[in-house]
Amino acid sequence: MQFENGPSYVKKMKDVKELQLTESPEFKSNHNDLGNEYLDVYSSPFICPLTGLEMNGK
């Protein structure tokens, strides 16, 4: 099976893994309505369950 629009390193479905995501307790999805506080828009809603580090795509 060849994936036409997928990444080149995925050769078979065996190469794909399902993630069990852990929600970050420090993630806040509400936006700053008043403009009187710093809002980190680049924080992740998920963390690594082993290390507690944010998942940032690296």
N, CA, C and O atoms as a GROMACS GRO file, in nm:
protein
  232
    1MET      N    1   0.084  -0.118   0.000
    1MET     CA    2   0.000   0.000   0.000
    1MET      C    3   0.089   0.124   0.000
    1MET      O    4   0.175   0.138   0.087
    2GLN      N    5   0.069   0.213  -0.093
    2GLN     CA    6   0.147   0.336  -0.103
    2GLN      C    7   0.059   0.454  -0.067
    2GLN      O    8  -0.052   0.467  -0.118
    3PHE      N    9   0.108   0.541   0.022
    3PHE     CA   10   0.035   0.662   0.060
    3PHE      C   11   0.076   0.774  -0.034
    3PHE      O   12   0.192   0.812  -0.040
    4GLU      N   13  -0.020   0.826  -0.109
    4GLU     CA   14   0.010   0.928  -0.208
    4GLU      C   15   0.042   1.063  -0.146
    4GLU      O   16   0.137   1.129  -0.188
    5ASN      N   17  -0.036   1.107  -0.048
    5ASN     CA   18  -0.018   1.240   0.008
    5ASN      C   19   0.043   1.240   0.148
    5ASN      O   20   0.049   1.344   0.213
    6GLY      N   21   0.088   1.125   0.194
    6GLY     CA   22   0.144   1.114   0.327
    6GLY      C   23   0.294   1.138   0.330
    6GLY      O   24   0.356   1.156   0.225
    7PRO      N   25   0.352   1.137   0.449
    7PRO     CA   26   0.496   1.153   0.460
    7PRO      C   27   0.570   1.033   0.401
    7PRO      O   28   0.518   0.922   0.400
    8SER      N   29   0.691   1.056   0.353
    8SER     CA   30   0.765   0.951   0.283
    8SER      C   31   0.810   0.839   0.375
    8SER      O   32   0.836   0.728   0.329
    9TYR      N   33   0.821   0.866   0.506
    9TYR     CA   34   0.869   0.762   0.599
    9TYR      C   35   0.760   0.664   0.640
    9TYR      O   36   0.790   0.565   0.706
   10VAL      N   37   0.636   0.689   0.604
   10VAL     CA   38   0.527   0.595   0.633
   10VAL      C   39   0.512   0.502   0.513
   10VAL      O   40   0.460   0.541   0.408
   11LYS      N   41   0.560   0.380   0.530
   11LYS     CA   42   0.553   0.283   0.421
   11LYS      C   43   0.433   0.190   0.436
   11LYS      O   44   0.370   0.153   0.336
   12LYS      N   45   0.400   0.152   0.560
   12LYS     CA   46   0.291   0.060   0.588
   12LYS      C   47   0.211   0.112   0.708
   12LYS      O   48   0.257   0.200   0.780
   13MET      N   49   0.093   0.058   0.727
   13MET     CA   50   0.013   0.096   0.843
   13MET      C   51   0.081   0.056   0.974
   13MET      O   52   0.050   0.111   1.079
   14LYS      N   53   0.173  -0.037   0.967
   14LYS     CA   54   0.250  -0.080   1.084
   14LYS      C   55   0.339   0.035   1.136
   14LYS      O   56   0.376   0.036   1.253
   15ASP      N   57   0.373   0.131   1.048
   15ASP     CA   58   0.456   0.245   1.084
   15ASP      C   59   0.378   0.353   1.158
   15ASP      O   60   0.438   0.447   1.210
   16VAL      N   61   0.246   0.342   1.163
   16VAL     CA   62   0.160   0.443   1.225
   16VAL      C   63   0.120   0.396   1.365
   16VAL      O   64   0.076   0.282   1.382
   17LYS      N   65   0.136   0.483   1.464
   17LYS     CA   66   0.101   0.450   1.603
   17LYS      C   67  -0.009   0.544   1.652
   17LYS      O   68  -0.014   0.661   1.613
   18GLU      N   69  -0.097   0.492   1.736
   18GLU     CA   70  -0.202   0.574   1.794
   18GLU      C   71  -0.152   0.633   1.925
   18GLU      O   72  -0.102   0.560   2.011
   19LEU      N   73  -0.165   0.764   1.941
   19LEU     CA   74  -0.118   0.831   2.061
   19LEU      C   75  -0.225   0.832   2.170
   19LEU      O   76  -0.344   0.846   2.142
   20GLN      N   77  -0.181   0.816   2.293
   20GLN     CA   78  -0.268   0.833   2.408
   20GLN      C   79  -0.228   0.967   2.471
   20GLN      O   80  -0.130   0.974   2.547
   21LEU      N   81  -0.301   1.072   2.440
   21LEU     CA   82  -0.265   1.207   2.483
   21LEU      C   83  -0.305   1.233   2.628
   21LEU      O   84  -0.407   1.184   2.675
   22THR      N   85  -0.223   1.311   2.697
   22THR     CA   86  -0.250   1.352   2.835
   22THR      C   87  -0.273   1.502   2.836
   22THR      O   88  -0.190   1.578   2.786
   23GLU      N   89  -0.385   1.545   2.892
   23GLU     CA   90  -0.416   1.688   2.895
   23GLU      C   91  -0.324   1.761   2.992
   23GLU      O   92  -0.291   1.709   3.099
   24SER      N   93  -0.285   1.880   2.953
   24SER     CA   94  -0.200   1.964   3.037
   24SER      C   95  -0.287   2.036   3.140
   24SER      O   96  -0.383   2.104   3.102
   25PRO      N   97  -0.256   2.024   3.268
   25PRO     CA   98  -0.336   2.093   3.370
   25PRO      C   99  -0.317   2.245   3.368
   25PRO      O  100  -0.400   2.319   3.421
   26GLU      N  101  -0.208   2.292   3.306
   26GLU     CA  102  -0.180   2.435   3.302
   26GLU      C  103  -0.233   2.505   3.178
   26GLU      O  104  -0.222   2.627   3.166
   27PHE      N  105  -0.289   2.429   3.084
   27PHE     CA  106  -0.340   2.488   2.961
   27PHE      C  107  -0.472   2.558   2.989
   27PHE      O  108  -0.562   2.502   3.051
   28LYS      N  109  -0.483   2.682   2.941
   28LYS     CA  110  -0.606   2.759   2.955
   28LYS      C  111  -0.655   2.794   2.816
   28LYS      O  112  -0.585   2.860   2.739
   29SER      N  113  -0.774   2.748   2.784
   29SER     CA  114  -0.827   2.775   2.650
   29SER      C  115  -0.903   2.907   2.642
   29SER      O  116  -0.932   2.954   2.532
   30ASN      N  117  -0.934   2.969   2.757
   30ASN     CA  118  -1.006   3.097   2.752
   30ASN      C  119  -0.911   3.207   2.708
   30ASN      O  120  -0.792   3.207   2.742
   31HIS      N  121  -0.965   3.298   2.633
   31HIS     CA  122  -0.884   3.406   2.577
   31HIS      C  123  -0.890   3.527   2.669
   31HIS      O  124  -0.983   3.544   2.749
   32ASN      N  125  -0.791   3.611   2.654
   32ASN     CA  126  -0.781   3.734   2.731
   32ASN      C  127  -0.877   3.836   2.671
   32ASN      O  128  -0.849   3.895   2.567
   33ASP      N  129  -0.990   3.858   2.737
   33ASP     CA  130  -1.091   3.950   2.684
   33ASP      C  131  -1.060   4.096   2.718
   33ASP      O  132  -1.091   4.186   2.639
   34LEU      N  133  -1.000   4.121   2.834
   34LEU     CA  134  -0.977   4.258   2.877
   34LEU      C  135  -0.846   4.317   2.825
   34LEU      O  136  -0.834   4.439   2.814
   35GLY      N  137  -0.749   4.234   2.794
   35GLY     CA  138  -0.621   4.284   2.746
   35GLY      C  139  -0.528   4.327   2.857
   35GLY      O  140  -0.432   4.399   2.832
   36ASN      N  141  -0.555   4.284   2.980
   36ASN     CA  142  -0.472   4.327   3.091
   36ASN      C  143  -0.384   4.216   3.147
   36ASN      O  144  -0.334   4.229   3.259
   37GLU      N  145  -0.363   4.108   3.071
   37GLU     CA  146  -0.275   4.001   3.117
   37GLU      C  147  -0.204   3.938   2.998
   37GLU      O  148  -0.251   3.945   2.885
   38TYR      N  149  -0.090   3.875   3.028
   38TYR     CA  150  -0.015   3.806   2.923
   38TYR      C  151  -0.081   3.672   2.895
   38TYR      O  152  -0.113   3.598   2.988
   39LEU      N  153  -0.100   3.641   2.769
   39LEU     CA  154  -0.159   3.514   2.728
   39LEU      C  155  -0.063   3.444   2.633
   39LEU      O  156  -0.037   3.494   2.524
   40ASP      N  157  -0.010   3.329   2.675
   40ASP     CA  158   0.082   3.252   2.591
   40ASP      C  159   0.001   3.173   2.490
   40ASP      O  160  -0.058   3.071   2.524
   41VAL      N  161  -0.002   3.221   2.366
   41VAL     CA  162  -0.083   3.157   2.264
   41VAL      C  163  -0.017   3.033   2.207
   41VAL      O  164  -0.078   2.960   2.129
   42TYR      N  165   0.108   3.008   2.245
   42TYR     CA  166   0.181   2.893   2.191
   42TYR      C  167   0.191   2.778   2.291
   42TYR      O  168   0.274   2.690   2.274
   43SER      N  169   0.109   2.779   2.393
   43SER     CA  170   0.112   2.667   2.487
   43SER      C  171   0.029   2.552   2.430
   43SER      O  172  -0.067   2.572   2.356
   44SER      N  173   0.070   2.431   2.467
   44SER     CA  174   0.006   2.311   2.413
   44SER      C  175  -0.100   2.258   2.509
   44SER      O  176  -0.079   2.262   2.630
   45PRO      N  177  -0.211   2.208   2.457
   45PRO     CA  178  -0.312   2.148   2.545
   45PRO      C  179  -0.274   2.009   2.594
   45PRO      O  180  -0.344   1.952   2.677
   46PHE      N  181  -0.161   1.954   2.542
   46PHE     CA  182  -0.122   1.818   2.579
   46PHE      C  183   0.023   1.815   2.626
   46PHE      O  184   0.106   1.894   2.582
   47ILE      N  185   0.053   1.720   2.717
   47ILE     CA  186   0.188   1.702   2.770
   47ILE      C  187   0.229   1.556   2.757
   47ILE      O  188   0.146   1.468   2.737
   48CYS      N  189   0.359   1.532   2.768
   48CYS     CA  190   0.412   1.396   2.772
   48CYS      C  191   0.378   1.338   2.910
   48CYS      O  192   0.408   1.401   3.011
   49PRO      N  193   0.317   1.220   2.916
   49PRO     CA  194   0.280   1.163   3.045
   49PRO      C  195   0.401   1.121   3.130
   49PRO      O  196   0.388   1.108   3.252
   50LEU      N  197   0.515   1.099   3.069
   50LEU     CA  198   0.634   1.057   3.144
   50LEU      C  199   0.716   1.173   3.198
   50LEU      O  200   0.756   1.172   3.314
   51THR      N  201   0.741   1.273   3.114
   51THR     CA  202   0.828   1.384   3.154
   51THR      C  203   0.752   1.509   3.196
   51THR      O  204   0.807   1.593   3.267
   52GLY      N  205   0.626   1.522   3.154
   52GLY     CA  206   0.548   1.642   3.186
   52GLY      C  207   0.578   1.759   3.095
   52GLY      O  208   0.530   1.869   3.119
   53LEU      N  209   0.657   1.738   2.988
   53LEU     CA  210   0.690   1.845   2.894
   53LEU      C  211   0.578   1.861   2.792
   53LEU      O  212   0.511   1.765   2.753
   54GLU      N  213   0.558   1.988   2.750
   54GLU     CA  214   0.456   2.015   2.650
   54GLU      C  215   0.492   1.951   2.517
   54GLU      O  216   0.609   1.945   2.480
   55MET      N  217   0.392   1.904   2.445
   55MET     CA  218   0.413   1.851   2.310
   55MET      C  219   0.416   1.970   2.216
   55MET      O  220   0.317   2.041   2.200
   56ASN      N  221   0.532   1.992   2.153
   56ASN     CA  222   0.548   2.109   2.067
   56ASN      C  223   0.578   2.073   1.922
   56ASN      O  224   0.608   2.161   1.842
   57GLY      N  225   0.569   1.946   1.887
   57GLY     CA  226   0.590   1.907   1.749
   57GLY      C  227   0.733   1.871   1.714
   57GLY      O  228   0.762   1.838   1.599
   58LYS      N  229   0.823   1.877   1.811
   58LYS     CA  230   0.964   1.843   1.784
   58LYS      C  231   0.994   1.706   1.836
   58LYS      O  232   1.107   1.658   1.824
   0.00000   0.00000   0.00000
